[in-house]
Amino acid sequence: RASLNQQIIKQMRLRAGAENLLKASSNNKVKEMVLLELSYCNSNLQLLMGQLEGLNSSVEVYQSSQETANIPLIALGLKETKEVDFSAPFKDYILEHYNEDGRNYEEEIADLMDLRQACRTPSRNEEGLELLAKYFSHLPLIENRFFSPSRQTGIFFTWYDSFTGVPVCQQNLSLEKASVLFNMAALYSQIGTRCDRQTMGGLEEAISSFQKAAGTLHYLKETFTHTPSYDMSPAMLTMLIRMMIAQAQECIFERTALPGIRNDFFTLLKMAQEAAKVSEIYDHVHQYMIQTPIKDNVPLFWSTMAQVKTNHYRAVAHYFVSSALLDHQLGARDDEDQQEKSLSQVYDHIPEGRSALDILRKERNESKAHIRRAILCHEEALRVYSLCLHLNKLEALQDILRASLQRSVEKSSEDNNEDEFTDYMEAPDIISKTEHKAEMDIAVTTKVKVIDFFQRLGPLSVFSAKQQWTEPRTIHVSPEDRDLGFTLKGEPPVQVVSLDPLCAAAAEGLKEGDYIIAVGDTACKWMGVGDVMRLLKDVDEQGIDIQVVSMMDSNSAMPTKSATFCGNLPKTYSMICLAHDETEKHPKTNKVSKKSSFLSWGIKNKLKSVSTLSLPTADQSGSLPWNKPCPSFPSSSSYNNDSLQKLKT
């Protein structure tokens, strides 16, 4: 998959260059050569897209090795990403923002990079899920530490679309978080397909995995609503959620049938409705897959498989109803009312002039109608199966479809005493019903408690990328009559309060609200008031040096504009970064306060702003407050004359 993604982006760059050359050139021969190159690039892209579709259609890779008697299930492929080097940007940021030597954090940065690298190839088990969940839980901590709303770190996160191979690149962590969640859902789906569905434990694990995959995708859809990658667009995620739920419902049906289906009238009707439920959900999935723009990017294998399962389970439902009517004729000892009630709940409608009791008493004709419809549905499933090249490689699926058709044909031939000219009515549709409905399940692993890699920088509530401080200052404090002249408060780190302005510490430059980050050689960013007071308690008359920082006023800065690169394939879901017009939203904050300059001190009010300088700007309209024309600066002679006049007055 990684190799295909690299080849796709190479061809896309070649195509983009050829298109630019075609627009710029006026030479006919050059245009002919460029058009030839464009056709070559487009054909290569089509071939690469076909290979990527084949990769997404290779479901046999994810199936259990013991899986030969069950219909294969579909697993999502993991999104690919490029390596990211945090080393240099984080070291620089620690030095500039936290005023610490970034080289002291090389081990923490290496651990973070190793964790991200391991997340690119997780194992298909609980350990792989825990690995992804651990990295996902670290991302908010990393974001608060290093990703300031007013400054770019220069780190680019690149992820490839799992369906089209188109790369998407962003500088913020939103794409990173969304892609990790997508891979967690994909891993759940892969675990579900690898379960041994011939055992009850394997089916329980498969149901749980598919429900957690659906829940993770739903969480991704609700949390990250503007992800620029098409495979994580709302429409695509909705389809993937429905597909995961459908596969979970299919496993629920298999769990019900695994112990064996009792040849009982009520049991057969119950299994018919269970099968109809699976068919109904897959029909909804198929209808969603063939809608634009989903159908342009979903592999044909997926939509064909959904259509095959729709017909197959519909046929199974009609087979069970036929067996219930044919094998269990209404006898004198049977509960006629109970059977009539159960049968009436199976049909969505009963033809006029008929009743459920009539069907029970004339079971042969109804049974034949149902078995004929079962045969038709089985034949349709086989026909659709033959139309997809990738489906033809699944011999186990073909064997299951043919065996199901043969079973229905044998059931139809059990009673050949009917008149060949008998006019059978068409079997009515079966109402879908299930005792255990598949539901989305939010995985607990998305909320894993982790230890911050960079906790030595201090408590995140204070020492984060959003806050600004002064450089650390060294203050020498010495007790006067066992009094330092200030008190402390707060959780780590502690703050200076009730500062005596006449004490020695105040004279050294200590201010109220300062945070104490070190006492002597002891770092105390994580110490409470009691611990810091114990360090200061035993200070002798010579005193001790403490290090403090002051919080700076962080004015509301311009939101960071995240540049998003996305390949120029047609119909690619992308996000448009809208320009932020600060003037309209906060007109007052943009006004430049006009202070009196030193040179204009004492001049009349109309000349108070003569020393105000304006930075050059592209706005020539003068609409911005700092672009309005300023009065001309007075000459020195006029200034002197005016000043002398005032002095005389």
N, C-alpha and C positions, 0 to 999 in steps of 0.2 A: 504493500500500500504506500509506503514511504517513497519507494522508487517511482511508482506511477505518479504520485503527487509532484515529484521533482520534474518528471518529463512533461507533465501538463503545464506547469508554470513556465517551463522553458518555451514550449510552443506558444503559449499565450503572449509571452514577451516578443517573440518573433512576429506574431500576428499583429500586435500593437504597433511595432516598428514599421511593418509593411504598410499598415493603414495610414500611418502618419506620412510615410514617404509618398504614398499615392495621392494624398491631399496636397502635398507641397510641390510635387513635380508637375511640369507642363510638357515634358518630353513624352511622345507617344510610345517610343521604344521602351523607355524606362517604365511607363505605366503597364505595358504588356508583361514585362518581366516581373513587376510587382504583383500583378494579378495572378500570374502563374505561381509565385511564391505564396500568395494568400490561399489559393486553392490547395496547395501542398500542405500548408499549416492547418487548414480546416480539416482536411482528410486525416492528418495525423491526430488532431484533437478528437475526431470521431472514433478513431481506432482506440485511443487511450481511454476515452469515456466508456467504450464497449468493454475494455479490459477491467475497468473499475467496476462497472455493473456486474461483470462476471464474478469479480471478487466479492461483491455484496451478495451475490446469489449462491455462493459456495457454502450452503448450510450444512453439508455433510461434515465439514471440518469441526463444527461445534457439537455434533450429535454424540450421544453416548455410544461407546464401543459395543454395548449389548443391545443397542436399539435396532431391531429388525422387524418388530411386529407393530410398531406405532408410526403414525404419519409424522414426518419430520417437522420440526418447528423452526422459526426464523429468529436469528440472533442479530443484534446490531454490532457493527464493527466499531472499533475504537477510533477516535479522532487522532490524527497525527499532529505533532508539533515540532518546532525547531528547538535546538538547545538555546538556553538563555544564560548569559554570564552576568551574575550579580556582583561580582567581585569589585571591579573598579568603580561603578556608580555608587554602590553602598559605602565603600570606604570614603569616597569623596563626600558623600552626604553626611556620614557620621562626623567627619572632620569639620565641615562647614556648619552643619545644623546643631550637632550635639557637642561640639568643641572637644571631641575626644579623638585619639589616634585610631583611625580605621584599621590599622594593622593589628590592633589588639583583638579584633573581631574576625580574623581570618578563619578561625575554626568554625564559628557559628555560620559564616557565609558558606563555607564548604559543606556543612551539614545540610543547609537549605538547598544547595545546588544538587547534592547527592539525592535528596528526597525527591526533588522534581524529576531528576533523571530516572529514578526508579519508577516513578508514576507513568513513564512513557510505555513501559512493558510490564504491567502488573500481571500476576498469576491469576488464573481463573478459579479463584476460591475466596474464602473469607479473608485470607491474609491480603490478597490483592485489594479487596474492598476496604479493609482497614488502612491500607497504605494510601489509597486515594482520599479516604475520609480524613486521614491525618493531615495530608497536604492541604486539603480544602479548608480545614479548621485553622491552619497556620496563615492562610491568605489574608483574612481580616486583620490579623496582628501585623503582618508585613505591610499591609496597606496603611494602617495607622502610624507605623513607624517611619516609613520612607516615601510615601506618595502624598506629597503636599498638594492642596488644591490650587496653589499659586505657582507651582514650579514643576517642570517635567524632569524625570530622572534620566531620560535618554534610553530607557529599557523598552524594547519592542517585543511583544508577545505575538507569535505567529502560529495560527492553527489552520488546518486544512479541512474543508468541508468533506464530510464522510461520503456524500453522494456524488458531488461534482469534482472534488479535488481542488477547488478554487481556494487559494490562500487568503486569509483575513488577518490583518495586523493592527494591533492597538497598543497604545502606551499605558493605558490604565489596566486595572486588574479585573474589570467586569468580564471581558472575554475569557480570561484565564479561569475565573470562578465558574462561569457557565460551561466551559468546555470540560472541566474536571467533573462537574455534575453529570454532563452528558455521558462521559466515559464510565461513571459509576452506574448509570442506568444500563449502558451497553454491557457492562460486566455482569450485572444481575441477569440480563437476558441470556448471556452466554452460559452462566451457571445453570439457569433453568433448562436450557436445551441439552446440557450434558448430564442431567439427572437420569437415573435409570427408572424409566416409567413402567417397568414391569414389577416394581415393588411399591408397597404403600408408602414407605418412607421416601422413596425417590419422587413419587407424585406429590407428596406434601411439600417437599423442598422446591419442586418445580413451580407449584402454585404460589408459594411464598415469594419465590424469586421474581416471577413475572408481575405479581402485584406490587412488589417493591420497585421494580423497574418502572411501572406505570406511575407510582407515587413520586419517584425521583424526577421523572420527566414532567409531571404536573407541577412540582415545586420549582423546577427550572423555568417552566412557562410562566408561572405567576410571579417569580422573583426577578427574572431578567427579561424584561418585555421588549427590549430594543437591541437584541444581539444581532450583529450584522451578518452572521453566517447563516446561509439558507437552511441548513439541516437543523437549526435551532429556532427557526421562525415559528410564530404561533400556529400557522396552518400545518406545518410539518410535524410539530410536536403533538398537536391534537391527533393526527393520524397515527403516530407512533404509540401514543397512550392507548388508543382504541385497539391497536394490534396486540399490545401486551395484555390488555384485558381479555381479548378474544382467546389468546393462547392460554391464559390462566383458566378461563371457562372451559376450554377444551380439556385441560388436565383434570378439572373437577369432574367432567363427564367420564373420563377414563378411570378416575378414582372410584366413582360409583359402580362402574362396570367391572372393575378388576376382580372382585371376589366371585364373580359369576352372576348372570342375570337369571333369576328364578322364572321359570315358565309359568307365570301367574298372570291373570288378566290385568289386575291393578298394577303389578310391577312393570309389565310391558307398556302400559299406557304412560306410566311415570317416566320410563326410559325414553319413550317417544317424544315427550315434551322436553326432556333434558337435551336430547339431540337437536330438536327444533330450536332450542335456545342458542346452542352453539352455531347452528346454521344462520340464525338471524343476526348474531353479532358479527360473524364473518361477512355477511352480506352488507352490513353497514360499513365495515372496513373497506370492502371492495368498492362500494359506491363512493367513498371518500377518496380512495386512491385514484380513481379515474377522473377526478375533478381537476380543472386547471387552477393553479400551476403545479399541483402535486404530481400529476401523471407525467410531467416532463422530466422529473428527476427521480421518481421512485423506480427501482428496477422492475422490469416486466415480470420477472420471476415472482416478486412479491404479490403483485396484483393477480397474477395467474393462480398462485397458490391459494390466495383468499377465495377466488372464484371456484376453484376445485373443491375446497373444503365446504363452501356454501352448498354446492350440489351434493357432495358426498353425505354430509350430515342430514340434509333434507331427505335424501333417499333412505338413510338409516331410520329416521323418524317414521316414514311411511311403512317401512318394513316391520317395525315393531307394532304399529297399529294393525297391519294386516295379520301378523302372527296372533295378536290378541283376539281378533275376530274369528280367524279360521281355526285356531287350536282350542278355543274355549267357547264352544257353543252353549247357548243359554239352556240350562237344564232346570228340572223341577226343584232341585235343592238349592239352586243359586239365588242370591239376593238380587232380585230383578231391579228393585228401586236403586240400590247402591251402584250397580253396574250402569244403569241408565244415567244416573247423576254423573258418574265418572266419565262416561263417554261424551256426554253433552259438554263437559268442561274441556275436552280435547279439541273439538272443532270450533273454528271461529264463526262458522255459520253452517246451518243444515238446510239443504234444498227444500223448497216449498213442497208441501204435501208429504214430507217425511218427518220422522221424529227419531230420537235416539233409540227408542224401544223398537221401532221398525227396523232400524239398522241391526240391532242385536238379534232380532228374529230372522232376518234375511241376511245373515252375515256373509254368505258366500259372495254375493255380488259386490258388496262393499269391500270385502277382503281383496278381491281381484282388482278392483279399482285402485286400491292402495298399492298393491304389489306391482301393477303396471306403472304407476307413477314412480315408484322406487326404481324400477328398471330404467325408466326414461332419465331420471336424475343421475343414476350411475353411468349411463352411457354419455350423458352430457359432461360429467366430470372427466371421463376418459378422453372425450373429444378435446376439451379445453387443455387437458394435460399434454396431449400430443402436439399442441400448437406452440409450446414453449421449449426451446432448445435446452435450456438449463434444467427444466423439470424432467426431461427425458433421461437425464443422467441419474436420477433417483430411482433405481430399480425397485427398492423397497416400497416406495409409494405406488408404483405401477402394480406391483404384486397385490397390495392391499386393495386397490380399486378394482382389480379384476376379480379377486376373491369375493369381494362384496357383491359385485354384479352377478357372479355365478351363484352365490347363495340366494339372491332374489329370484333368479331364473329357476332354480330348483324349487323354491317355495311356490312359484307360479305353476309349475308342472306337477305339483302334488295331486291336484284334483283336475282331471281333464274330462269330466262328465258333462260340462256345460255345453249348451248349444252354441255352435260357432257364429250364429247370427244374433246372439244376445247383445243388446245395446246397453253397454255399461255406462253409468254416469261417471263423471270425472271426480276423483277423490278430492274432498275439500281440504283447505290448508289446515295445518295443525298449530294450535296455539302454543307458543313457547312458554315454558315455565321451568323454574329451577328452585330447588330447596336451598342451594348454596350459591349465591351470586358473587362473582368475582368483583372485588373492590380494590381501589388504590390504597396502597399501604406506604406511608412515609417511613423510610428506613431510619432507624435510630443511629446508624453509623454516620449520617450527615452531621451529627452534632457530637463530635468527639472532643473531650477535654485534652488539651495539649499544653505543654510548657513553652512559653515564648522563647525562641532562640536568642533574642536580643534583650532579655530581661535585665541584663547588667546596665543597660542604658537608663533604667529607672522605671517607676510606675507609669504605665501607659496613659493613665488619666491626666498626667501632667507632661511627661516627656514624650510627646508625639509630634508628628509632622505638622499638625495644625497650629501648634504653639510656637511662640518666639520668645527667646530669653536673651539677656545680656551675657557677655562672656563671664566665666567664673571669676569672682573677686575674692581675694584673700583678706580676711578681717582678723585682726589680732584682738582677742577679747581677754580681759583680766578682771577678776572679781574685785569689787570695792565693798568691803564689809560683807563678804560672802554674797554679794548681789551683782549679777552680770548686767543688769540694766534692761533686760527684756524677758519676755516669756514666750513659750512655744505652744503651738496648737496643731491639730490636724492629723490625718493619717499620713503614712509615708508618701512623699517626703514632708517633713515638718516645716511649718512657716513661723516666721518671727512676728510677734504681735506685742502690743503695749510697750513699745520701745521708748525708753527715757531719752529725750533729745540731748540731755546733758551728759550721758554716760560716755565712757571711753569707746565703746563699740560704735556708737553713733558718730563720734568724731572720726573713726576709722572709715566710715562710709556705709555702715549697716543701715538698712531701711526696713520699715514695716512692710510685711508681705514677702520679704526675701525667703527663698527656699534654701535650707542648709543641705548641702550635698556631701560635705566631708568635715570631720572633726579631727584635726591633726592628720594622721596618716590613714584614718579609718573612713572608708566610704559609707555614707549613711543615707543613700537615696531610698533604701527599703526599710529604714529604721523608723519606729514610732517615737512618740514623744518621750516615753519612759526610757527607751534605750539611749536616745540622744542626751537626755538629762543626766543619765548615769555617766556618760562620757564627760560632760561638762561639770559634774558635781565635784570631782576630785582635782580640779584645776588649781594649781598653786598660785602664788602671788605673781610669778613671772607670766602667767597667762598661757594661752594656746591659740594657734591659728585655725580658723575655720574658713571653709569655702562656701560661698553663697552665689545664687543667681537670682536675677529679678525678672519677673514676667513682663514682657513687652506688650503693649496694646496691639493686638492683631486686627487691623482694619479689614473690612470685608473686601477680599481681593477678587479679581476677575476669575470666574470659573475656568478651570483648565479645559481647553479645547482638545479633545482627543482625536488625533488624526487616525482615520481608518482607511487602510488599503484593502481593496477587494478586487479580485480579478474581474475582467470585463466580459465574462460569459453572459449571454442573454438571459433575462429573467432571473437574475441573481438577487436574492433578498439582501438589501443593504440598508444602512442607516445614514441619514443625511444629518450632518452636524450643523445645527442651526446657529447662526451668529447671535451672540448675546448682546442685546442693545441695552447697555447699562443706563443710557441717558433717559430712556422712556420709563424704566422701572424705578430708578432712584434719581430723579432730577436734582434733588437737593444735594446729594453727596458729591456730585461732580462740579459743583460751583467752587471756584477758586477764591478763597478769602483774600481780599485785597488789604494787605498790611501796609502801614506807612513805612516807607524806606528811611534809612538813616539820613540820606542826603536831603530828603524832602521834609525833614523835621522842622516845623514852624511855618511852612508855606500854607497857603489857603487850602481849604478842603478840596477844591477842584483839582489840585495838583498832588493830592495825597498818594495816588497810585502811579506816579510817573516812573518809578524805578521797577515796576513789574515787568518781567521779561516773559515772552511767550515762546514755547518750543515750536519748531516748524511742524506743520501738520498738512495732511493732504486735503483737509476740508477747507475749501476756499469760500464757502458760503457765509462763514462767520456765524453759523448757528450755534457752535459750541461757545460756552462762556469765555474760555481762554483764547478764543480767536477773534473776539471783538476788538475793534481798534482802540488803542490806548492813546491818551493825550501825549503830545510830543514832549520829550524831555527838555526842561528849560536849560538855557545856556548858563554858563557860570557867571556871566556878567549880570544877567537878570536875577540870578539867585543872590548874588552879592548885594545888588541894589535893594532887592526886596528885604533881605535880611537886615541891612543897615537901617532901612525905613522902620522896620518893626522894633529894632533895638532902640532907635531914637524915641519911638512912641512909648 
